[in-house]
Amino acid sequence: MTFDRGFRIDLTPDQVVELAKQLPGKDKEELRQAFERERAVDRLKELMEPLKDVDIDEETIRKEVDAVRAKRYAAWKKKAGTAARRR
């Protein structure tokens, strides 16, 4: 089942639901996945909109990732050391 975007009909959400109910199970699943993909793309666009003017380079990202990893590793070591002393 492919979804051709070249043909448009004005339908209410209730009409779409009623039409979807008439589809075989496999086609319903494909329709659900198509809606989920569209929703994910819309959500990604929404999340990226505030970041469109942010100028950040790969080196800055790498430094931040390394700092977070070091902090998490230190916390993990401290926790592991505390657990070993309890034994």
N, C-alpha and C positions, 0 to 999 in steps of 0.2 A: 504494500500500500504506500503510495507516495502522495505527498500533499502539495498539489499544484497551487502556487500563490497567484496565478494569473487570472483566476475567476473568483468574483466576490458576490456574496449574497448577504443582505442584511438580515440577521437572525438574532433573536433574543437568546440569552443564556439558557432559558428553559427549552427553547426549540433545539438548541445544540445538544442539550442533555438527552432529549427525546430521540433525536437522530442517532446519537452515540449508543443509546440502548439497543438500537436495531442492528448494530454491527456485530459480526461474529467475535468471539473472545479474543482471537489473535489480533484482529484489527483494533479492538478496544485497547489492548495493551500497547500497540504501536501509537495510537492516539494519545494515551496517557504519557508515554515516553516523549512524544513530540511536545506536549504541553510542559512537561518537566524541563526539557531542554530549553524551550523558549523562556520559561520562568527563570532558569539558571542564568541565561544570557542577560535577561533584563536585570537581574540582581547584580550580576558582575558589572554591568554598565553603571548601575546606581552606585556601587561601591567605588568604582574607578573615577567617577566624575569629580569628586573633591581632590583627587590626586593628579588630575590632568596637567596642572601647572607646577607640580613638584619636580624639581630637577635633582635627581640623585644618581650617582654613578655606582658602578659595580663594586669598586673598592670600598666605598662607604658602607654598602650593604654587607660586604664580607667582614669588615671590621665589627659591625654591630652583631652579626651572627656569631663571630668568634667570642665577643664579650659575653653574650648570653650563654653560649656553650660553656665558657669558663666558669661563669657564675653557677650554672646548674651542676657542673661537675664538682665544684667545690662543695655545694650543698649536699650532693650525693655522697661524696667522700666523708663529710662530717657525719652524715646519717649512718653510713656503713661503719664508721669507726665507733660510734656510740653503740650500735647494735653488737659489735664484736666485744666491747668491754663488758657488756651485760652477761655474757656467757660464763 
